[in-house]
Each structure stands twice: as C-alpha cells, then as structure tokens.
Amino acid sequence: MAGTDQPLVVADAGPIIHLDELGVLELLGPSWTILIAPEVWREVVRHRPALRIGDVAGVAIVQSPAVTAPRLTVLADLLALDAGERAALSIMEERAADLFLTDDAAARMAAESLGFAVHGSIGLIIRSIRTGTRRPQQVIRILREIPQKSTLHISPSLLSHVIAEVEEQETA
C-alpha cells in the first residue's frame, strides 16, 4: 500500500490528541490511510475520552507484528519508548509506511534513525498552508492557541520562532 496515491501513515497518540485539543483533527491528511496500534488508541482515549475512532478520518486500528526487528528493539530499549510507540514503529516497519506521526522526541529520534519520514503536530498544522486547508493567518491563530488549549510540550521560544516563520512566509 505504501507509495500509492493514498499515503500510508502510522500515528502515535500525540498528534491525534493534540490536534483534537486544538479542534483541528481534520488536519490529519484526509486522503491518508492512517494505521494505529490498539495500544496507541487506548492512550488517545485515556486523554480524549469523548473521541471516537470514526472522528479520525481514514484511521484503522491494526495489530503490530508479533516479532519486532532487532534494530527497532535495541532503539526502543535505548530510548525507553512506551508500548504504543514501540507498536507504532513496528507497524511502520512491517508495512513500509510513508510517514510516521509523533510528537515524542525519543520516538521521532528512533523513527528517523530507522530512515522513516516523521511529522508532528506542528508540522501538520504548518502543512495545512501548503495543502490549502488553512491560510497563514489561521495557522498563526492555531499556533498561538497551543499553550492554552493543548498539552503539546513546546518551548515558548521555539513556538515564537515557528510563528515568526509563518508570519514571514505570509508577507513574502
């Protein structure tokens, strides 16, 4: 399925949780097939109990492989990844998916070490400008709401930098 017109994406809990908190869950690629492990979905509903699987377009819950690649096991142990992150990365590897969605720094590091493309919530929000889903001013508003509306951990200086980049892009 990977590499077709409909990208195959594997998601960790963070982007689903954070985009839902911000009220922009639809920014998950509407034309994507999004695979999530049961462990990931349990984490999502622990933080967002009102969220239903049907609220996330294109999502399918799939079991992670019974056997994990040794290099993934080593990285997961070294970076102390939780069960959901391990399961998501196992699915990513097994399905040769196109994109991994995570907001966890250690999971991102593991995914990039394995050669996977990675986006987090911030990247998905900014991507919405490129896809024409949101105008730059709308994206700036969403980014400014992160500290009040979301549990996404981002330093104030980094968030300010990202907002400045979008503002600069808007005036260019």
Summary of the structure (lengths in Angstrom):
residues: 172
radius of gyration: 15.8
end to end distance: 37.8
largest distance: 50.6
contacts: 541
relative contact order: 0.17
helix: 56%
strand: 9%
